[in-house]
Amino acid sequence: MSEFVCPGNIDCGSQVMGLAFHPHEPVCVASVITGEVYVYKYTESGEAFTTLTGHVDSCRDVKFTSSGEYLFTGSKDKKICCYDKEMKLSWAKEESHANAINVLYSFPHDEKLLASADEEGNLKLWDIRSNDRKEISSTKDNQDFISNMTYFEPKNRLITVGGDGFLGAYDLRKSGLKLEKLSDQQEDELLSIAVVKNGRKVVVGTQEGIIDIWSWGEWEDMSDRFPGHPKSVDCILKVDEDTICTGSSDGIIRFVSIFPNKLLGMAGDHDGFPIESMQFSHDRNLIGTSSHDSIVRFFDVSYLNEPDSDEEEGELNAKAEDSVTNETTSNTVATASNASNILSNTTRPKKKMKAATKKEATQDFFSDL
């Protein structure tokens, strides 16, 4: 098997607001503050092969459907666009919200469904098969911006988090947004979210750098808290049922274990620039990120896909050490402990970590406080 080569960074020319990877192809989409959406094949040159111009103001979010057949875009101009696989506009809704759109969510079980939320807390559900282009459901349960949302298909629930400190659980079983429960106010901005532990836990990143942990169905208040990030946790990616990847405004990408709650390692950093968006590539060999600049950065995490066996541990450690050595060319700041201990296959038994001593682990985790 040929060795994976991390692509170079991409300069989009304007501040990047949204980032998405095609689910099956080496294609990256970046939306910028001036409204354009650039489509790149990141394994080739850094030049966009398509530019989408459906928006006249900052395009804040972009989402592929699970099949890659459609791309949704949402903007400060209040417009939602849907592009087909040829990147031709197939559906659009002007003035879809009364306020600037902040975040979109494409449902994996039905790619014609879309959820959208704006900076004033309005949440809407759309079906692009509808001829009248009217939302099929809408609600306003937050008093400030909705920052992020996720969906857990086995329970048919949409979970939202917002800048006003509320988490909302919505039952979609009756083709609408039925609020099951709005949490107590958390006195902190809730910024990012993921469902882990096979649906038993929901992890939420906050402005204060604490990861709030919620037990499924107990939406009134969190059940546990994991402090440690020195600044806000703006992005969360699910690695497996026990592990998440966090992007913080201190510019560091971390791997974190949930129950037991501990830092596992670092995947890369932004040299102090905050991490505003973060996504896995289609093959999970890369993490793509954006910050308060025009650059899409790529970090090599191909070691997550390596086999898990004691015989191969030395080889994995060597690859991780090579990644550190080549940091300036590949933007990868992987550690050997990452490569041998973070696994992407949840069905494989985890091998025991060769962890640092308690004193060393504490020093590593809080070294940048």
FENBEL-V308480 format. One record per residue. N is the residue number from 1. RES is the residue in one small letter. OMEGA is omega in degrees with one decimal (none if undefined). D_CENTER is the distance of its C-alpha to the mean C-alpha in whole Angstrom. Layout:
n/res/omega/d_center
N/RES/OMEGA/D_CENTER
N/RES/OMEGA/D_CENTER
This chain:
n/res/omega/d_center
1/m/-178.8/29
2/s/-178.0/28
3/e/-179.3/26
4/f/178.9/23
5/v/-179.7/23
6/c/179.5/20
7/p/177.5/20
8/g/178.4/21
9/n/179.0/19
10/i/176.1/19
11/d/-176.8/20
12/c/176.1/20
13/g/177.6/23
14/s/-177.4/21
15/q/-179.1/18
16/v/-179.7/15
17/m/-178.3/13
18/g/-176.0/10
19/l/178.3/9
20/a/173.9/9
21/f/172.4/11
22/h/-175.0/14
23/p/-175.0/14
24/h/-175.5/17
25/e/179.2/18
26/p/-177.4/17
27/v/179.4/16
28/c/178.4/14
29/v/178.7/14
30/a/175.0/14
31/s/-172.2/15
32/v/-172.0/17
33/i/178.8/19
34/t/173.4/22
35/g/-179.5/21
36/e/174.0/21
37/v/-176.7/18
38/y/-179.9/19
39/v/-175.5/18
40/y/163.9/19
41/k/-165.8/20
42/y/176.7/19
43/t/-179.7/21
44/e/-178.8/24
45/s/178.6/25
46/g/-179.5/22
47/e/178.0/24
48/a/177.1/22
49/f/174.6/24
50/t/173.7/23
51/t/-179.9/23
52/l/-173.2/22
53/t/-177.2/24
54/g/-176.2/24
55/h/-179.8/23
56/v/178.2/25
57/d/-174.3/23
58/s/177.3/19
59/c/-168.0/17
60/r/-178.5/14
61/d/176.8/11
62/v/-178.9/11
63/k/169.1/11
64/f/168.4/13
65/t/-174.5/14
66/s/178.2/14
67/s/-174.8/18
68/g/-178.5/17
69/e/-175.8/20
70/y/172.8/18
71/l/176.9/16
72/f/175.3/16
73/t/178.2/16
74/g/-167.0/16
75/s/171.9/18
76/k/178.4/20
77/d/174.7/23
78/k/-176.4/22
79/k/172.6/22
80/i/176.6/20
81/c/174.8/21
82/c/-179.6/20
83/y/178.5/21
84/d/-175.0/22
85/k/174.3/22
86/e/-178.0/25
87/m/172.5/23
88/k/-179.0/25
89/l/-178.2/25
90/s/-178.5/26
91/w/177.7/25
92/a/177.9/24
93/k/174.2/25
94/e/178.0/26
95/e/-180.0/26
96/s/175.0/24
97/h/175.3/23
98/a/-178.2/26
99/n/-178.9/23
100/a/179.2/20
101/i/-175.7/17
102/n/-174.6/14
103/v/176.8/11
104/l/172.2/12
105/y/177.5/11
106/s/-173.3/13
107/f/-177.4/15
108/p/-176.2/15
109/h/179.7/19
110/d/-173.4/20
111/e/175.6/18
112/k/177.8/21
113/l/179.7/19
114/l/170.7/17
115/a/178.1/16
116/s/-179.7/16
117/a/-176.3/16
118/d/-173.0/18
119/e/175.5/19
120/e/174.3/22
121/g/177.3/20
122/n/-178.7/21
123/l/-178.2/19
124/k/177.3/20
125/l/-175.4/20
126/w/170.8/22
127/d/-174.0/23
128/i/173.1/24
129/r/-178.0/27
130/s/-178.0/29
131/n/-177.1/31
132/d/176.8/32
133/r/177.2/28
134/k/179.5/28
135/e/179.6/25
136/i/177.4/26
137/s/176.7/25
138/s/179.9/24
139/t/174.3/24
140/k/-179.1/24
141/d/176.1/23
142/n/179.5/21
143/q/178.0/23
144/d/-173.0/21
145/f/168.6/17
146/i/-171.5/15
147/s/-175.5/12
148/n/176.4/9
149/m/177.5/10
150/t/-174.9/10
151/y/176.3/13
152/f/-170.6/15
153/e/-179.1/17
154/p/178.3/20
155/k/-177.8/21
156/n/-178.7/20
157/r/171.6/18
158/l/-179.2/16
159/i/-179.3/14
160/t/172.8/14
161/v/-174.0/14
162/g/179.8/15
163/g/177.4/17
164/d/176.5/20
165/g/-179.8/19
166/f/169.0/19
167/l/179.5/17
168/g/176.8/18
169/a/-175.6/19
170/y/178.1/20
171/d/-178.2/22
172/l/-174.3/22
173/r/-179.4/25
174/k/174.2/27
175/s/177.2/25
176/g/179.9/25
177/l/177.9/23
178/k/-178.7/25
179/l/176.4/24
180/e/179.7/24
181/k/169.9/24
182/l/-174.6/23
183/s/167.6/22
184/d/179.0/25
185/q/-171.1/24
186/q/178.7/22
187/e/176.9/23
188/d/176.1/20
189/e/177.0/17
190/l/-165.5/14
191/l/-174.1/11
192/s/-171.2/8
193/i/172.9/8
194/a/175.7/9
195/v/-177.8/12
196/v/178.4/14
197/k/178.5/18
198/n/175.9/18
199/g/-178.7/17
200/r/-176.4/20
201/k/173.7/17
202/v/179.6/14
203/v/-175.0/13
204/v/175.6/12
205/g/-174.1/11
206/t/179.2/14
207/q/-178.2/16
208/e/178.5/19
209/g/178.5/16
210/i/171.5/17
211/i/175.5/15
212/d/-179.2/17
213/i/-177.1/17
214/w/172.9/18
215/s/-175.5/21
216/w/178.7/20
217/g/178.2/23
218/e/-167.4/24
219/w/-178.7/22
220/e/-176.4/25
221/d/177.9/23
222/m/177.6/21
223/s/-178.3/23
224/d/177.6/22
225/r/-179.9/20
226/f/176.8/19
227/p/176.7/20
228/g/177.3/20
229/h/-177.6/17
230/p/178.4/20
231/k/-171.4/17
232/s/175.9/14
233/v/-172.1/11
234/d/-176.3/9
235/c/172.7/5
236/i/170.6/5
237/l/176.3/5
238/k/176.0/8
239/v/172.7/11
240/d/-174.3/14
241/e/-177.3/15
242/d/-170.0/16
243/t/174.3/14
244/i/174.1/10
245/c/-176.5/9
246/t/172.6/9
247/g/-172.3/9
248/s/178.3/12
249/s/170.9/14
250/d/174.6/17
251/g/-176.4/15
252/i/174.2/15
253/i/-175.1/12
254/r/167.0/13
255/f/-174.7/13
256/v/174.4/15
257/s/176.3/17
258/i/-177.8/17
259/f/7.6/21
260/p/-177.5/22
261/n/179.5/20
262/k/174.9/20
263/l/179.7/19
264/l/-178.2/19
265/g/-175.9/18
266/m/179.5/17
267/a/-178.6/15
268/g/177.3/16
269/d/-177.6/16
270/h/-177.2/16
271/d/176.4/20
272/g/177.9/19
273/f/-178.3/17
274/p/176.1/14
275/i/-175.2/11
276/e/177.3/10
277/s/-174.1/7
278/m/-177.8/5
279/q/169.8/5
280/f/169.3/8
281/s/-174.3/11
282/h/-178.4/13
283/d/-179.9/15
284/r/172.9/13
285/n/-176.2/15
286/l/161.2/13
287/i/175.5/10
288/g/-178.5/10
289/t/171.9/9
290/s/-177.8/11
291/s/178.8/13
292/h/177.8/16
293/d/-174.0/18
294/s/-170.7/18
295/i/165.3/17
296/v/-177.7/14
297/r/178.6/14
298/f/178.9/14
299/f/-178.3/14
300/d/173.8/16
301/v/-178.3/15
302/s/177.7/18
303/y/175.8/19
304/l/-177.7/17
305/n/-177.6/19
306/e/176.9/22
307/p/-178.9/25
308/d/176.2/25
309/s/-177.8/29
310/d/-178.7/31
311/e/-175.3/33
312/e/-175.1/30
313/e/179.3/29
314/g/179.0/31
315/e/179.6/29
316/l/179.4/26
317/n/179.1/27
318/a/179.6/29
319/k/178.7/26
320/a/178.2/23
321/e/175.6/26
322/d/-179.9/27
323/s/178.4/23
324/v/180.0/24
325/t/-176.8/27
326/n/-174.1/26
327/e/-174.0/23
328/t/-178.6/25
329/t/-176.0/24
330/s/-178.7/21
331/n/-179.3/19
332/t/177.6/18
333/v/-177.1/19
334/a/175.7/19
335/t/-179.1/22
336/a/179.9/24
337/s/174.7/23
338/n/-171.4/20
339/a/-175.8/21
340/s/-171.9/23
341/n/-179.4/22
342/i/-175.0/18
343/l/178.4/18
344/s/-177.7/16
345/n/-173.7/19
346/t/-177.9/19
347/t/180.0/22
348/r/175.4/24
349/p/-179.6/25
350/k/174.4/24
351/k/-174.7/26
352/k/-179.2/28
353/m/168.6/26
354/k/-169.9/29
355/a/172.9/27
356/a/174.4/29
357/t/-178.4/31
358/k/179.8/30
359/k/179.8/32
360/e/-179.7/30
361/a/179.7/26
362/t/179.4/27
363/q/-179.7/28
364/d/-172.6/25
365/f/-175.2/22
366/f/-175.2/24
367/s/-177.2/25
368/d/177.1/23
369/l/none/24
